Amino acid sequence: MYFFDVFLFFLPKKYVECLVRQALKNLAMEKHNWSIYIILTMKTPPPGVYGKNSIRIEQLFRSVLEDVGDGSAGAAVFFVGLVKRQGRGSKDSVGLYMESYEEHANKALKRICEEVREEYGLRFVGVWHFLGSFGLGEAVVVAAAAGAGREETFAGLRKAVERYKREPALFKKEVYVDGTEAWLEGA
Protein backbone atom coordinates (compact mmCIF):
# COMPACT_ATOMS: atom_id res chain seq x y z
CA MET A 1 0.00 0.00 0.00
CA TYR A 2 1.33 3.41 -0.99
CA PHE A 3 1.05 6.63 0.99
CA PHE A 4 -1.47 7.92 -1.55
CA ASP A 5 -3.68 4.85 -0.95
CA VAL A 6 -3.58 5.45 2.82
CA PHE A 7 -4.25 9.15 2.32
CA LEU A 8 -7.33 8.43 0.18
CA PHE A 9 -8.53 5.80 2.66
CA PHE A 10 -8.91 8.43 5.38
CA LEU A 11 -10.68 11.00 3.22
CA PRO A 12 -14.47 11.11 3.12
CA LYS A 13 -15.89 9.37 0.05
CA LYS A 14 -17.19 12.59 -1.53
CA TYR A 15 -13.67 14.10 -1.49
CA VAL A 16 -12.15 11.00 -3.07
CA GLU A 17 -14.81 11.09 -5.81
CA CYS A 18 -14.06 14.76 -6.39
CA LEU A 19 -10.30 14.09 -6.67
CA VAL A 20 -10.85 11.23 -9.11
CA ARG A 21 -13.30 13.28 -11.19
CA GLN A 22 -10.82 16.19 -11.39
CA ALA A 23 -7.97 13.85 -12.36
CA LEU A 24 -10.08 12.33 -15.15
CA LYS A 25 -11.15 15.78 -16.33
CA ASN A 26 -7.51 16.89 -16.49
CA LEU A 27 -6.64 13.74 -18.45
CA ALA A 28 -9.51 14.38 -20.86
CA MET A 29 -8.33 17.96 -21.44
CA GLU A 30 -4.72 16.84 -21.89
CA LYS A 31 -5.66 14.17 -24.43
CA HIS A 32 -8.30 16.39 -26.09
CA ASN A 33 -10.95 13.75 -25.47
CA TRP A 34 -13.97 15.99 -25.27
CA SER A 35 -16.37 13.05 -24.94
CA ILE A 36 -14.90 12.33 -21.50
CA TYR A 37 -15.05 16.07 -20.70
CA ILE A 38 -18.77 16.20 -21.57
CA ILE A 39 -19.53 13.12 -19.46
CA LEU A 40 -17.60 14.41 -16.44
CA THR A 41 -18.68 18.05 -16.52
CA MET A 42 -22.03 17.74 -18.30
CA LYS A 43 -21.01 20.91 -20.16
CA THR A 44 -21.03 21.56 -23.86
CA PRO A 45 -17.50 22.11 -25.22
CA PRO A 46 -16.84 25.58 -26.62
CA PRO A 47 -17.30 26.19 -30.35
CA GLY A 48 -14.12 25.45 -32.28
CA VAL A 49 -12.11 22.87 -34.17
CA TYR A 50 -11.56 19.40 -32.74
CA GLY A 51 -9.82 16.22 -33.84
CA LYS A 52 -11.90 13.59 -35.57
CA ASN A 53 -13.69 11.34 -33.03
CA SER A 54 -12.75 13.59 -30.10
CA ILE A 55 -16.44 14.41 -29.58
CA ARG A 56 -19.25 11.89 -29.84
CA ILE A 57 -22.07 13.60 -31.70
CA GLU A 58 -24.85 12.05 -29.62
CA GLN A 59 -23.18 13.33 -26.43
CA LEU A 60 -22.87 16.77 -28.00
CA PHE A 61 -26.59 16.77 -28.86
CA ARG A 62 -27.46 15.66 -25.33
CA SER A 63 -25.29 18.33 -23.69
CA VAL A 64 -26.76 21.11 -25.87
CA LEU A 65 -30.29 19.98 -25.01
CA GLU A 66 -29.38 19.89 -21.31
CA ASP A 67 -27.95 23.42 -21.59
CA VAL A 68 -31.31 24.74 -22.81
CA GLY A 69 -33.54 22.28 -20.94
CA ASP A 70 -34.57 24.88 -18.35
CA GLY A 71 -37.54 26.03 -20.45
CA SER A 72 -35.75 29.09 -21.85
CA ALA A 73 -35.88 27.69 -25.39
CA GLY A 74 -38.85 26.50 -27.41
CA ALA A 75 -36.77 25.18 -30.31
CA ALA A 76 -33.41 23.48 -30.77
CA VAL A 77 -32.08 22.65 -34.23
CA PHE A 78 -28.97 20.80 -35.33
CA PHE A 79 -26.99 20.58 -38.56
CA VAL A 80 -24.53 17.77 -39.31
CA GLY A 81 -22.30 18.21 -42.36
CA LEU A 82 -21.35 14.87 -43.95
CA VAL A 83 -18.80 13.85 -46.56
CA LYS A 84 -20.68 13.40 -49.84
CA ARG A 85 -19.81 11.27 -52.85
CA GLN A 86 -20.06 14.03 -55.45
CA GLY A 87 -17.26 16.54 -54.98
CA ARG A 88 -16.77 19.93 -56.57
CA GLY A 89 -16.97 19.91 -60.34
CA SER A 90 -19.09 16.73 -60.31
CA LYS A 91 -16.05 14.52 -59.63
CA ASP A 92 -16.70 11.38 -57.59
CA SER A 93 -15.05 11.65 -54.19
CA VAL A 94 -13.87 8.90 -51.86
CA GLY A 95 -13.32 11.23 -48.91
CA LEU A 96 -11.71 14.40 -47.72
CA TYR A 97 -9.06 15.76 -45.41
CA MET A 98 -9.67 18.78 -43.14
CA GLU A 99 -7.06 20.93 -41.44
CA SER A 100 -7.01 24.42 -40.03
CA TYR A 101 -5.03 27.23 -38.55
CA GLU A 102 -6.53 26.29 -35.19
CA GLU A 103 -5.98 29.52 -33.27
CA HIS A 104 -7.69 31.59 -35.97
CA ALA A 105 -10.43 29.03 -36.58
CA ASN A 106 -11.28 28.74 -32.87
CA LYS A 107 -11.51 32.51 -32.47
CA ALA A 108 -13.58 32.87 -35.65
CA LEU A 109 -16.03 30.11 -34.70
CA LYS A 110 -16.48 31.56 -31.22
CA ARG A 111 -17.07 35.04 -32.69
CA ILE A 112 -19.56 33.70 -35.26
CA CYS A 113 -21.56 31.92 -32.54
CA GLU A 114 -21.63 34.99 -30.28
CA GLU A 115 -22.66 37.35 -33.09
CA VAL A 116 -25.38 35.04 -34.46
CA ARG A 117 -26.73 34.45 -30.95
CA GLU A 118 -27.02 38.20 -30.39
CA GLU A 119 -28.35 39.02 -33.89
CA TYR A 120 -31.20 36.48 -33.69
CA GLY A 121 -31.82 36.68 -29.93
CA LEU A 122 -31.02 33.00 -29.45
CA ARG A 123 -30.33 31.18 -26.23
CA PHE A 124 -27.52 29.06 -27.71
CA VAL A 125 -25.38 28.78 -30.87
CA GLY A 126 -22.46 26.39 -31.34
CA VAL A 127 -20.30 25.14 -34.23
CA TRP A 128 -17.84 22.26 -33.84
CA HIS A 129 -15.70 21.45 -36.87
CA PHE A 130 -13.64 18.26 -36.98
CA LEU A 131 -10.15 17.83 -38.41
CA GLY A 132 -8.47 14.82 -40.01
CA SER A 133 -9.29 12.31 -42.75
CA PHE A 134 -12.92 11.43 -43.41
CA GLY A 135 -14.64 8.81 -45.53
CA LEU A 136 -17.99 9.05 -47.27
CA GLY A 137 -20.89 9.66 -44.90
CA GLU A 138 -18.73 10.70 -41.93
CA ALA A 139 -19.59 13.84 -39.96
CA VAL A 140 -17.21 16.76 -40.49
CA VAL A 141 -19.11 19.52 -38.70
CA VAL A 142 -21.95 19.92 -36.21
CA ALA A 143 -23.83 23.16 -35.66
CA ALA A 144 -26.61 23.80 -33.15
CA ALA A 145 -28.91 26.65 -32.23
CA ALA A 146 -31.65 27.06 -29.66
CA GLY A 147 -34.10 29.89 -29.21
CA ALA A 148 -37.60 30.90 -28.23
CA GLY A 149 -39.20 29.84 -31.52
CA ARG A 150 -38.40 27.82 -34.61
CA GLU A 151 -38.35 30.71 -37.10
CA GLU A 152 -35.46 32.65 -35.56
CA THR A 153 -33.71 29.44 -34.50
CA PHE A 154 -33.66 28.00 -38.04
CA ALA A 155 -32.59 31.39 -39.45
CA GLY A 156 -29.80 31.72 -36.89
CA LEU A 157 -28.53 28.20 -37.53
CA ARG A 158 -28.49 28.84 -41.29
CA LYS A 159 -26.52 32.07 -40.76
CA ALA A 160 -23.98 30.28 -38.53
CA VAL A 161 -23.54 27.53 -41.15
CA GLU A 162 -23.08 30.02 -44.00
CA ARG A 163 -20.54 32.01 -41.99
CA TYR A 164 -18.47 29.00 -40.86
CA LYS A 165 -18.10 28.08 -44.55
CA ARG A 166 -16.41 31.47 -45.26
CA GLU A 167 -14.72 32.94 -42.21
CA PRO A 168 -12.55 30.52 -40.20
CA ALA A 169 -9.16 29.32 -41.44
CA LEU A 170 -10.40 25.85 -42.44
CA PHE A 171 -8.85 23.95 -45.34
CA LYS A 172 -10.51 21.09 -47.20
CA LYS A 173 -8.83 18.66 -49.58
CA GLU A 174 -11.11 16.37 -51.57
CA VAL A 175 -9.77 12.98 -52.60
CA TYR A 176 -11.27 11.61 -55.82
CA VAL A 177 -11.94 8.12 -57.15
CA ASP A 178 -9.36 8.61 -59.92
CA GLY A 179 -6.62 9.18 -57.31
CA THR A 180 -6.37 12.94 -57.76
CA GLU A 181 -6.82 15.47 -54.95
CA ALA A 182 -7.78 19.15 -54.77
CA TRP A 183 -7.66 21.78 -52.01
CA LEU A 184 -10.91 23.74 -52.04
CA GLU A 185 -11.88 27.23 -50.96
CA GLY A 186 -14.92 27.76 -48.73
CA ALA A 187 -14.63 24.65 -46.61
ZAVO-771680 format. One record per residue (C-alpha): residue in three letters; y, x, z; residue number from 1. Coordinates in Angstrom, 3 decimals, m for minus. Example, Ala and Ser with C-alpha at 12.3 -4.5 7.8 and 13.67 -1.06 7.14 Angstrom:
2
+--------+----------+----------+----------+-----+
: residu :        Y :        X :        Z : num :
+--------+----------+----------+----------+-----+
:    ALA :   m4.500 :   12.300 :    7.800 :   1 :
:    SER :   m1.060 :   13.670 :    7.140 :   2 :
+--------+----------+----------+----------+-----+
REM end
This chain:
187
+--------+----------+----------+----------+-----+
: residu :        Y :        X :        Z : num :
+--------+----------+----------+----------+-----+
:    MET :    0.000 :    0.000 :    0.000 :   1 :
:    TYR :    3.413 :    1.330 :   m0.986 :   2 :
:    PHE :    6.629 :    1.053 :    0.985 :   3 :
:    PHE :    7.919 :   m1.473 :   m1.552 :   4 :
:    ASP :    4.854 :   m3.680 :   m0.950 :   5 :
:    VAL :    5.447 :   m3.575 :    2.819 :   6 :
:    PHE :    9.145 :   m4.249 :    2.318 :   7 :
:    LEU :    8.433 :   m7.326 :    0.180 :   8 :
:    PHE :    5.797 :   m8.526 :    2.655 :   9 :
:    PHE :    8.425 :   m8.914 :    5.384 :  10 :
:    LEU :   10.998 :  m10.677 :    3.223 :  11 :
:    PRO :   11.107 :  m14.471 :    3.123 :  12 :
:    LYS :    9.372 :  m15.888 :    0.051 :  13 :
:    LYS :   12.592 :  m17.185 :   m1.534 :  14 :
:    TYR :   14.098 :  m13.672 :   m1.487 :  15 :
:    VAL :   10.997 :  m12.150 :   m3.073 :  16 :
:    GLU :   11.086 :  m14.812 :   m5.809 :  17 :
:    CYS :   14.765 :  m14.062 :   m6.389 :  18 :
:    LEU :   14.093 :  m10.297 :   m6.671 :  19 :
:    VAL :   11.227 :  m10.850 :   m9.112 :  20 :
:    ARG :   13.284 :  m13.300 :  m11.186 :  21 :
:    GLN :   16.189 :  m10.820 :  m11.390 :  22 :
:    ALA :   13.845 :   m7.966 :  m12.358 :  23 :
:    LEU :   12.331 :  m10.076 :  m15.149 :  24 :
:    LYS :   15.784 :  m11.155 :  m16.334 :  25 :
:    ASN :   16.886 :   m7.505 :  m16.485 :  26 :
:    LEU :   13.743 :   m6.640 :  m18.446 :  27 :
:    ALA :   14.382 :   m9.507 :  m20.861 :  28 :
:    MET :   17.961 :   m8.332 :  m21.441 :  29 :
:    GLU :   16.837 :   m4.718 :  m21.889 :  30 :
:    LYS :   14.170 :   m5.660 :  m24.427 :  31 :
:    HIS :   16.390 :   m8.302 :  m26.086 :  32 :
:    ASN :   13.751 :  m10.946 :  m25.471 :  33 :
:    TRP :   15.993 :  m13.968 :  m25.270 :  34 :
:    SER :   13.051 :  m16.373 :  m24.938 :  35 :
:    ILE :   12.331 :  m14.898 :  m21.496 :  36 :
:    TYR :   16.068 :  m15.045 :  m20.698 :  37 :
:    ILE :   16.202 :  m18.768 :  m21.567 :  38 :
:    ILE :   13.123 :  m19.531 :  m19.458 :  39 :
:    LEU :   14.412 :  m17.604 :  m16.444 :  40 :
:    THR :   18.049 :  m18.679 :  m16.519 :  41 :
:    MET :   17.740 :  m22.035 :  m18.297 :  42 :
:    LYS :   20.914 :  m21.015 :  m20.155 :  43 :
:    THR :   21.560 :  m21.027 :  m23.863 :  44 :
:    PRO :   22.108 :  m17.502 :  m25.224 :  45 :
:    PRO :   25.578 :  m16.841 :  m26.617 :  46 :
:    PRO :   26.190 :  m17.296 :  m30.347 :  47 :
:    GLY :   25.446 :  m14.124 :  m32.282 :  48 :
:    VAL :   22.866 :  m12.112 :  m34.170 :  49 :
:    TYR :   19.396 :  m11.556 :  m32.738 :  50 :
:    GLY :   16.218 :   m9.821 :  m33.842 :  51 :
:    LYS :   13.590 :  m11.905 :  m35.570 :  52 :
:    ASN :   11.344 :  m13.692 :  m33.028 :  53 :
:    SER :   13.592 :  m12.751 :  m30.096 :  54 :
:    ILE :   14.405 :  m16.443 :  m29.580 :  55 :
:    ARG :   11.887 :  m19.253 :  m29.841 :  56 :
:    ILE :   13.601 :  m22.066 :  m31.697 :  57 :
:    GLU :   12.053 :  m24.852 :  m29.621 :  58 :
:    GLN :   13.333 :  m23.185 :  m26.427 :  59 :
:    LEU :   16.771 :  m22.875 :  m27.996 :  60 :
:    PHE :   16.768 :  m26.588 :  m28.858 :  61 :
:    ARG :   15.664 :  m27.459 :  m25.334 :  62 :
:    SER :   18.333 :  m25.290 :  m23.695 :  63 :
:    VAL :   21.109 :  m26.764 :  m25.869 :  64 :
:    LEU :   19.981 :  m30.289 :  m25.010 :  65 :
:    GLU :   19.894 :  m29.377 :  m21.315 :  66 :
:    ASP :   23.421 :  m27.949 :  m21.587 :  67 :
:    VAL :   24.744 :  m31.312 :  m22.810 :  68 :
:    GLY :   22.284 :  m33.543 :  m20.937 :  69 :
:    ASP :   24.875 :  m34.570 :  m18.350 :  70 :
:    GLY :   26.034 :  m37.539 :  m20.450 :  71 :
:    SER :   29.092 :  m35.745 :  m21.847 :  72 :
:    ALA :   27.689 :  m35.876 :  m25.393 :  73 :
:    GLY :   26.501 :  m38.847 :  m27.413 :  74 :
:    ALA :   25.178 :  m36.773 :  m30.312 :  75 :
:    ALA :   23.483 :  m33.412 :  m30.773 :  76 :
:    VAL :   22.654 :  m32.077 :  m34.234 :  77 :
:    PHE :   20.796 :  m28.972 :  m35.328 :  78 :
:    PHE :   20.579 :  m26.990 :  m38.561 :  79 :
:    VAL :   17.769 :  m24.527 :  m39.313 :  80 :
:    GLY :   18.211 :  m22.302 :  m42.364 :  81 :
:    LEU :   14.874 :  m21.347 :  m43.947 :  82 :
:    VAL :   13.851 :  m18.799 :  m46.556 :  83 :
:    LYS :   13.398 :  m20.675 :  m49.841 :  84 :
:    ARG :   11.269 :  m19.813 :  m52.851 :  85 :
:    GLN :   14.025 :  m20.062 :  m55.454 :  86 :
:    GLY :   16.538 :  m17.256 :  m54.983 :  87 :
:    ARG :   19.927 :  m16.774 :  m56.573 :  88 :
:    GLY :   19.907 :  m16.967 :  m60.344 :  89 :
:    SER :   16.730 :  m19.088 :  m60.315 :  90 :
:    LYS :   14.522 :  m16.046 :  m59.628 :  91 :
:    ASP :   11.379 :  m16.699 :  m57.585 :  92 :
:    SER :   11.647 :  m15.054 :  m54.190 :  93 :
:    VAL :    8.898 :  m13.866 :  m51.856 :  94 :
:    GLY :   11.228 :  m13.319 :  m48.913 :  95 :
:    LEU :   14.398 :  m11.708 :  m47.718 :  96 :
:    TYR :   15.761 :   m9.056 :  m45.413 :  97 :
:    MET :   18.781 :   m9.665 :  m43.141 :  98 :
:    GLU :   20.929 :   m7.061 :  m41.444 :  99 :
:    SER :   24.419 :   m7.008 :  m40.028 : 100 :
:    TYR :   27.230 :   m5.027 :  m38.554 : 101 :
:    GLU :   26.292 :   m6.528 :  m35.193 : 102 :
:    GLU :   29.521 :   m5.980 :  m33.266 : 103 :
:    HIS :   31.590 :   m7.688 :  m35.970 : 104 :
:    ALA :   29.032 :  m10.433 :  m36.580 : 105 :
:    ASN :   28.740 :  m11.275 :  m32.875 : 106 :
:    LYS :   32.515 :  m11.511 :  m32.470 : 107 :
:    ALA :   32.874 :  m13.577 :  m35.646 : 108 :
:    LEU :   30.108 :  m16.031 :  m34.697 : 109 :
:    LYS :   31.560 :  m16.483 :  m31.220 : 110 :
:    ARG :   35.039 :  m17.072 :  m32.686 : 111 :
:    ILE :   33.697 :  m19.565 :  m35.259 : 112 :
:    CYS :   31.921 :  m21.555 :  m32.542 : 113 :
:    GLU :   34.988 :  m21.633 :  m30.282 : 114 :
:    GLU :   37.346 :  m22.658 :  m33.093 : 115 :
:    VAL :   35.043 :  m25.377 :  m34.457 : 116 :
:    ARG :   34.451 :  m26.734 :  m30.952 : 117 :
:    GLU :   38.202 :  m27.019 :  m30.389 : 118 :
:    GLU :   39.017 :  m28.354 :  m33.887 : 119 :
:    TYR :   36.484 :  m31.195 :  m33.689 : 120 :
:    GLY :   36.681 :  m31.823 :  m29.928 : 121 :
:    LEU :   33.001 :  m31.023 :  m29.454 : 122 :
:    ARG :   31.176 :  m30.331 :  m26.226 : 123 :
:    PHE :   29.061 :  m27.520 :  m27.706 : 124 :
:    VAL :   28.783 :  m25.382 :  m30.867 : 125 :
:    GLY :   26.387 :  m22.461 :  m31.345 : 126 :
:    VAL :   25.141 :  m20.301 :  m34.232 : 127 :
:    TRP :   22.262 :  m17.840 :  m33.837 : 128 :
:    HIS :   21.447 :  m15.696 :  m36.874 : 129 :
:    PHE :   18.259 :  m13.644 :  m36.975 : 130 :
:    LEU :   17.835 :  m10.146 :  m38.411 : 131 :
:    GLY :   14.824 :   m8.474 :  m40.014 : 132 :
:    SER :   12.306 :   m9.287 :  m42.746 : 133 :
:    PHE :   11.430 :  m12.919 :  m43.408 : 134 :
:    GLY :    8.807 :  m14.640 :  m45.525 : 135 :
:    LEU :    9.045 :  m17.991 :  m47.275 : 136 :
:    GLY :    9.656 :  m20.886 :  m44.896 : 137 :
:    GLU :   10.701 :  m18.728 :  m41.932 : 138 :
:    ALA :   13.837 :  m19.588 :  m39.958 : 139 :
:    VAL :   16.762 :  m17.207 :  m40.491 : 140 :
:    VAL :   19.522 :  m19.113 :  m38.705 : 141 :
:    VAL :   19.915 :  m21.946 :  m36.209 : 142 :
:    ALA :   23.163 :  m23.834 :  m35.658 : 143 :
:    ALA :   23.805 :  m26.608 :  m33.152 : 144 :
:    ALA :   26.648 :  m28.915 :  m32.234 : 145 :
:    ALA :   27.062 :  m31.655 :  m29.662 : 146 :
:    GLY :   29.893 :  m34.101 :  m29.212 : 147 :
:    ALA :   30.902 :  m37.599 :  m28.226 : 148 :
:    GLY :   29.845 :  m39.196 :  m31.517 : 149 :
:    ARG :   27.825 :  m38.400 :  m34.610 : 150 :
:    GLU :   30.715 :  m38.347 :  m37.101 : 151 :
:    GLU :   32.649 :  m35.457 :  m35.564 : 152 :
:    THR :   29.438 :  m33.709 :  m34.502 : 153 :
:    PHE :   28.003 :  m33.655 :  m38.041 : 154 :
:    ALA :   31.392 :  m32.589 :  m39.454 : 155 :
:    GLY :   31.723 :  m29.802 :  m36.891 : 156 :
:    LEU :   28.204 :  m28.528 :  m37.534 : 157 :
:    ARG :   28.838 :  m28.486 :  m41.289 : 158 :
:    LYS :   32.067 :  m26.518 :  m40.760 : 159 :
:    ALA :   30.281 :  m23.981 :  m38.530 : 160 :
:    VAL :   27.527 :  m23.536 :  m41.146 : 161 :
:    GLU :   30.024 :  m23.082 :  m44.001 : 162 :
:    ARG :   32.008 :  m20.535 :  m41.987 : 163 :
:    TYR :   29.004 :  m18.472 :  m40.859 : 164 :
:    LYS :   28.082 :  m18.096 :  m44.551 : 165 :
:    ARG :   31.466 :  m16.407 :  m45.261 : 166 :
:    GLU :   32.942 :  m14.716 :  m42.209 : 167 :
:    PRO :   30.518 :  m12.547 :  m40.200 : 168 :
:    ALA :   29.320 :   m9.163 :  m41.445 : 169 :
:    LEU :   25.846 :  m10.404 :  m42.444 : 170 :
:    PHE :   23.949 :   m8.851 :  m45.337 : 171 :
:    LYS :   21.088 :  m10.513 :  m47.200 : 172 :
:    LYS :   18.658 :   m8.834 :  m49.580 : 173 :
:    GLU :   16.370 :  m11.115 :  m51.566 : 174 :
:    VAL :   12.976 :   m9.770 :  m52.600 : 175 :
:    TYR :   11.611 :  m11.270 :  m55.823 : 176 :
:    VAL :    8.116 :  m11.942 :  m57.145 : 177 :
:    ASP :    8.610 :   m9.363 :  m59.918 : 178 :
:    GLY :    9.181 :   m6.620 :  m57.308 : 179 :
:    THR :   12.940 :   m6.371 :  m57.758 : 180 :
:    GLU :   15.471 :   m6.819 :  m54.949 : 181 :
:    ALA :   19.153 :   m7.780 :  m54.774 : 182 :
:    TRP :   21.776 :   m7.657 :  m52.015 : 183 :
:    LEU :   23.737 :  m10.915 :  m52.041 : 184 :
:    GLU :   27.226 :  m11.882 :  m50.963 : 185 :
:    GLY :   27.760 :  m14.918 :  m48.732 : 186 :
:    ALA :   24.646 :  m14.626 :  m46.610 : 187 :
+--------+----------+----------+----------+-----+
REM end
